Amino acid sequence: MSLVLSLIATAFYSISSALLWHTLKNRKAGGETNLGVSTSEPLAATQTLPYLTVQHRNLTLLCATVALIIHGWLVIHQTGLPNSLNLPLFTSVSATTLTLVFIHIGLCLRQPADYLGLAVYPIAAISLLIHHVSSGGTPIVSRAVEVHIFLSLVSYAMLTLAASQAILTSVQRHFLAKHKPGGFMRALPPLDTSERLLFTLLTYGFVLLSTALLSGFIYLDSMFDQRLVHKTLLSCVGWGIFGVLLFGRWRFGWRGRKAVQWTLAGFGVLILAYFGSKAVIEVMLGS
């Protein structure tokens, strides 16, 4: 039954991706691109979109929401909630992408960040398919640990969205520098808006990660256990990288390539910290 539901949710994620690509590829805001236009006002979620495009957008979000609901049921079933919490490697990935889709849909209701779905929806679909190979894991019954894990998953999801935004901002800047802002690039908001969204996501992600780490130090006696010390240290390194980046943005106005590089570096360290550590413990060590 769960496999069938996974396939159904994957189909809805795939439909969302296809609709989104079609909508963005054919979107033209006012004839010429406004990618390089600086604006201090946030864009409305459906600003400058023709009526037909708005219909496609709403259908895309509807399909993604249906997939999200099925995805959520599967994660709850797989983890054993609400009685306990069991998060082996691939189930952790699926839970993270569930949170990622939820945040993305919420973001789209506030501003035109739909384009991030081209990365978010396929990742969520793949995670749904691979979570069926999950096995093992130790059930967690402590509510304090569950809160720590929840905060960690939300922060990872938020920073994954920030990393996706950083890559897209880098691509956007590259095409503008080459004076080739046509095609799909027309669908993106102005570059200044893209960078503001990047640092907004980074700020929220940093606050959530800080809270997750603090909860771990307060509630977990095993943060520096031999099996978890690498995860703890790498998480702290990732937190430090994001902290330096946000300080550099505030104090020195960092942006552009430097912001992208620091964002991806911090994100890469976090991936190694959590998913890399779980892969080593569960796959290589078999525990």
RODO-2510 file (C-alpha; in nm, 4 decimals, decimal comma):
residues 287
     n   res          X          Y          Z
     1     m     0,0000     0,0000     0,0000
     2     s     0,2747     0,2465     0,0928
     3     l     0,4556     0,1760    -0,2339
     4     v     0,1401     0,2525    -0,4321
     5     l     0,0918     0,5782    -0,2417
     6     s     0,4564     0,6672    -0,3013
     7     l     0,4079     0,6170    -0,6737
     8     i     0,0937     0,8317    -0,6685
     9     a     0,2712     1,1113    -0,4796
    10     t     0,5676     1,0827    -0,7156
    11     a     0,3287     1,1189    -1,0104
    12     f     0,1820     1,4368    -0,8614
    13     y     0,5302     1,5764    -0,7966
    14     s     0,6201     1,4946    -1,1580
    15     i     0,3062     1,6671    -1,2872
    16     s     0,3901     1,9713    -1,0745
    17     s     0,7419     1,9815    -1,2181
    18     a     0,6151     1,9519    -1,5765
    19     l     0,3496     2,2207    -1,5281
    20     l     0,6006     2,4489    -1,3600
    21     w     0,8545     2,4079    -1,6374
    22     h     0,5897     2,4767    -1,9018
    23     t     0,4648     2,7855    -1,7165
    24     l     0,8089     2,9321    -1,6534
    25     k     0,9377     2,8582    -2,0007
    26     n     0,6488     3,0477    -2,1577
    27     r     0,6269     3,3314    -1,9097
    28     k     0,7107     3,6762    -2,0386
    29     a     0,6841     3,9636    -1,8018
    30     g     0,6227     4,2792    -2,0037
    31     g     0,8045     4,1618    -2,3174
    32     e     1,1642     4,2106    -2,2046
    33     t     1,3223     4,0552    -1,9007
    34     n     1,3317     4,2434    -1,5738
    35     l     1,6061     4,0293    -1,4249
    36     g     1,8503     4,3081    -1,3825
    37     v     1,6017     4,5650    -1,2574
    38     s     1,6574     4,6711    -0,9010
    39     t     1,3492     4,6982    -0,6865
    40     s     1,2992     4,7619    -0,3160
    41     e     0,9416     4,6353    -0,3106
    42     p     0,8604     4,2649    -0,2628
    43     l     0,6843     4,1115    -0,5609
    44     a     0,3312     3,9830    -0,5200
    45     a     0,2969     3,6105    -0,5690
    46     t     0,1161     3,6512    -0,9020
    47     q     0,2501     3,9893    -1,0128
    48     t     0,2779     4,0396    -1,3935
    49     l     0,1404     3,6929    -1,4705
    50     p    -0,1183     3,6547    -1,7479
    51     y    -0,4464     3,4896    -1,6441
    52     l    -0,3640     3,1594    -1,8128
    53     t    -0,0277     3,1489    -1,6393
    54     v    -0,1961     3,2130    -1,3046
    55     q    -0,4231     2,9138    -1,3739
    56     h    -0,1197     2,6969    -1,4487
    57     r     0,0496     2,8224    -1,1342
    58     n    -0,2491     2,7403    -0,9150
    59     l    -0,2774     2,3942    -1,0699
    60     t     0,0940     2,3380    -1,0091
    61     l     0,0624     2,4294    -0,6416
    62     l    -0,2517     2,2166    -0,6091
    63     c    -0,0748     1,9077    -0,7457
    64     a     0,2228     1,9753    -0,5208
    65     t    -0,0094     2,0070    -0,2212
    66     v    -0,1772     1,6745    -0,2979
    67     a     0,1660     1,5128    -0,3238
    68     l     0,2660     1,6813     0,0040
    69     i    -0,0347     1,5385     0,1889
    70     i     0,0371     1,1843     0,0676
    71     h     0,4067     1,2346     0,1385
    72     g     0,3241     1,3461     0,4924
    73     w     0,1089     1,0399     0,5596
    74     l     0,3873     0,8128     0,4368
    75     v     0,6487     0,9803     0,6562
    76     i     0,4241     0,9539     0,9629
    77     h     0,3646     0,5844     0,8874
    78     q     0,7341     0,5157     0,8215
    79     t     0,8631     0,6921     1,1327
    80     g     0,6118     0,5366     1,3720
    81     l     0,4653     0,8665     1,4905
    82     p     0,3016     0,9605     1,7214
    83     n     0,4017     0,6764     1,9542
    84     s     0,7727     0,6868     1,8760
    85     l     1,0160     0,8218     1,6199
    86     n     1,2340     0,6042     1,4005
    87     l     1,4543     0,7828     1,1463
    88     p     1,6923     0,5616     0,9522
    89     l     1,8897     0,7285     0,6732
    90     f     1,6440     0,7281     0,3823
    91     t     1,3452     0,8004     0,6035
    92     s     1,5360     1,1050     0,7318
    93     v     1,5870     1,2177     0,3742
    94     s     1,2162     1,1756     0,3017
    95     a     1,1182     1,3665     0,6170
    96     t     1,3548     1,6492     0,5236
    97     t     1,2174     1,6783     0,1700
    98     l     0,8628     1,6735     0,3104
    99     t     0,9526     1,9778     0,5188
   100     l     1,1257     2,1295     0,2166
   101     v     0,8123     2,1058     0,0008
   102     f     0,5961     2,2444     0,2820
   103     i     0,8226     2,5496     0,3227
   104     h     0,8398     2,6019    -0,0529
   105     i     0,4618     2,5997    -0,0984
   106     g     0,4237     2,8424     0,1922
   107     l     0,6880     3,0675     0,0377
   108     c     0,5090     3,0641    -0,2980
   109     l     0,1951     3,1984    -0,1324
   110     r     0,3898     3,5095    -0,0311
   111     q     0,6127     3,5758    -0,3320
   112     p     0,6989     3,4317    -0,6758
   113     a     0,9463     3,1643    -0,5701
   114     d     0,7799     2,8945    -0,7829
   115     y     1,0964     2,8349    -0,9874
   116     l     1,2594     2,6660    -0,6878
   117     g     1,0080     2,3850    -0,7365
   118     l     1,2145     2,2664    -1,0334
   119     a     1,4669     2,1481    -0,7765
   120     v     1,2352     2,0807    -0,4822
   121     y     0,9726     1,8574    -0,6459
   122     p     1,2102     1,6104    -0,8182
   123     i     1,4175     1,5774    -0,4999
   124     a     1,1011     1,5035    -0,3008
   125     a     0,9864     1,2468    -0,5569
   126     i     1,3201     1,0650    -0,5494
   127     s     1,3250     1,0622    -0,1692
   128     l     0,9789     0,9032    -0,1665
   129     l     1,0969     0,6187    -0,3859
   130     i     1,4196     0,5462    -0,1980
   131     h     1,2685     0,5632     0,1504
   132     h     1,1260     0,2139     0,0961
   133     v     1,4739     0,0664     0,1312
   134     s     1,5085     0,2121     0,4809
   135     s     1,5634    -0,0393     0,7547
   136     g     1,7055    -0,0493     1,1020
   137     g     1,7289     0,2600     1,3141
   138     t     1,6665     0,2974     1,6839
   139     p     1,3219     0,4202     1,7967
   140     i     1,3358     0,7502     1,9838
   141     v     1,0905     0,7936     2,2678
   142     s     1,2282     1,1055     2,4362
   143     r     1,0210     1,4153     2,3570
   144     a     1,3249     1,6379     2,4058
   145     v     1,5187     1,4423     2,1440
   146     e     1,2193     1,4542     1,9089
   147     v     1,2087     1,8344     1,9423
   148     h     1,5817     1,8513     1,8656
   149     i     1,5378     1,6324     1,5581
   150     f     1,2360     1,8319     1,4392
   151     l     1,4293     2,1587     1,4649
   152     s     1,7224     1,9993     1,2828
   153     l     1,5046     1,8758     0,9953
   154     v     1,3355     2,2137     0,9542
   155     s     1,6702     2,3955     0,9553
   156     y     1,8153     2,1507     0,6996
   157     a     1,5107     2,2007     0,4782
   158     m     1,5318     2,5801     0,5021
   159     l     1,9040     2,5775     0,4233
   160     t     1,8473     2,3342     0,1355
   161     l     1,6079     2,5895    -0,0103
   162     a     1,8715     2,8584     0,0461
   163     a     2,1328     2,6472    -0,1351
   164     s     1,8945     2,5992    -0,4287
   165     q     1,8315     2,9734    -0,4363
   166     a     2,2071     3,0381    -0,4271
   167     i     2,2662     2,8152    -0,7298
   168     l     1,9861     2,9820    -0,9226
   169     t     2,1120     3,3287    -0,8285
   170     s     2,4561     3,2314    -0,9547
   171     v     2,3113     3,1091    -1,2855
   172     q     2,1038     3,4256    -1,3132
   173     r     2,4092     3,6464    -1,2564
   174     h     2,6070     3,4457    -1,5145
   175     f     2,3463     3,4939    -1,7873
   176     l     2,3169     3,8634    -1,7094
   177     a     2,6949     3,9035    -1,7337
   178     k     2,6840     3,7324    -2,0737
   179     h     2,3953     3,9594    -2,1789
   180     k     2,1789     3,6537    -2,2467
   181     p     1,8832     3,6945    -2,0105
   182     g     1,6253     3,5291    -2,2366
   183     g     1,4355     3,2019    -2,2196
   184     f     1,3796     3,0547    -1,8744
   185     m     1,5734     3,3430    -1,7181
   186     r     1,2796     3,5737    -1,8006
   187     a     1,0753     3,3885    -1,5410
   188     l     1,3017     3,4865    -1,2535
   189     p     1,2510     3,7961    -1,0375
   190     p     1,5057     4,0826    -1,0480
   191     l     1,8543     3,9891    -0,9286
   192     d     1,8309     4,2119    -0,6209
   193     t     1,5076     4,0349    -0,5243
   194     s     1,6711     3,6949    -0,5714
   195     e     1,9606     3,7900    -0,3455
   196     r     1,7304     3,9303    -0,0791
   197     l     1,5348     3,6049    -0,0810
   198     l     1,8611     3,4109    -0,0496
   199     f     1,9641     3,5996     0,2632
   200     t     1,6129     3,5799     0,4077
   201     l     1,6235     3,2010     0,3758
   202     l     1,9759     3,1956     0,5187
   203     t     1,8714     3,4052     0,8181
   204     y     1,5748     3,1827     0,9040
   205     g     1,7832     2,8704     0,8451
   206     f     2,0629     3,0012     1,0668
   207     v     1,8227     3,0826     1,3510
   208     l     1,6638     2,7368     1,3257
   209     l     2,0034     2,5660     1,3122
   210     s     2,1186     2,7657     1,6152
   211     t     1,8080     2,6576     1,8055
   212     a     1,8576     2,2948     1,7007
   213     l     2,2201     2,2928     1,8160
   214     l     2,1316     2,4648     2,1423
   215     s     1,8574     2,2113     2,2123
   216     g     2,1058     1,9326     2,1429
   217     f     2,3608     2,0678     2,3886
   218     i     2,0932     2,1164     2,6536
   219     y     1,8945     1,7933     2,6215
   220     l     2,1332     1,5369     2,4736
   221     d     2,4011     1,3698     2,6827
   222     s     2,5409     1,1957     2,3749
   223     m     2,6258     1,4989     2,1577
   224     f     2,9961     1,4145     2,1921
   225     d     2,9500     1,0390     2,1961
   226     q     3,2153     0,8627     1,9875
   227     r     2,9627     0,7873     1,7116
   228     l     2,8191     1,1395     1,7055
   229     v     3,1227     1,3584     1,7633
   230     h     3,1843     1,4043     1,3907
   231     k     2,8223     1,5039     1,3358
   232     t     2,8385     1,7538     1,6218
   233     l     3,1657     1,9108     1,5129
   234     l     3,0654     1,9339     1,1460
   235     s     2,7303     2,0857     1,2414
   236     c     2,9137     2,3493     1,4438
   237     v     3,1470     2,4185     1,1496
   238     g     2,8473     2,4583     0,9172
   239     w     2,6809     2,6889     1,1696
   240     g     3,0018     2,8952     1,1851
   241     i     3,0183     2,9267     0,8051
   242     f     2,6611     3,0559     0,7841
   243     g     2,7260     3,2881     1,0774
   244     v     3,0329     3,4406     0,9091
   245     l     2,8393     3,4834     0,5850
   246     l     2,5500     3,6639     0,7533
   247     f     2,7924     3,8834     0,9466
   248     g     2,9769     3,9628     0,6237
   249     r     2,6476     4,0540     0,4585
   250     w     2,5524     4,2833     0,7475
   251     r     2,8957     4,4417     0,8013
   252     f     3,0544     4,4422     0,4556
   253     g     2,7604     4,3957     0,2191
   254     w     2,8751     4,0560     0,0877
   255     r     2,6810     3,9360    -0,2135
   256     g     2,7248     3,7741    -0,5530
   257     r     2,9777     3,4950    -0,5980
   258     k     3,1100     3,5189    -0,2415
   259     a     2,7603     3,4704    -0,0964
   260     v     2,6968     3,1714    -0,3237
   261     q     3,0287     3,0066    -0,2374
   262     w     2,9841     3,0461     0,1374
   263     t     2,6247     2,9239     0,1196
   264     l     2,7178     2,6086    -0,0711
   265     a     3,0185     2,5460     0,1542
   266     g     2,8030     2,5642     0,4670
   267     f     2,5348     2,3480     0,3104
   268     g     2,7891     2,0867     0,2021
   269     v     2,9283     2,0642     0,5559
   270     l     2,5763     2,0180     0,6978
   271     i     2,5024     1,7392     0,4498
   272     l     2,8180     1,5618     0,5646
   273     a     2,7295     1,6277     0,9273
   274     y     2,3870     1,4677     0,9275
   275     f     2,3317     1,2456     0,6275
   276     g     2,6998     1,1587     0,5885
   277     s     2,7238     1,0546     0,9524
   278     k     2,4047     0,8459     0,9290
   279     a     2,5342     0,6785     0,6115
   280     v     2,8578     0,5800     0,7852
   281     i     2,6846     0,4546     1,1004
   282     e     2,3968     0,2671     0,9331
   283     v     2,5433     0,1540     0,6002
   284     m     2,9153     0,1122     0,6582
   285     l     2,9107     0,0178     1,0265
   286     g     2,5715    -0,1547     1,0086
   287     s     2,4475    -0,0186     1,3383
***
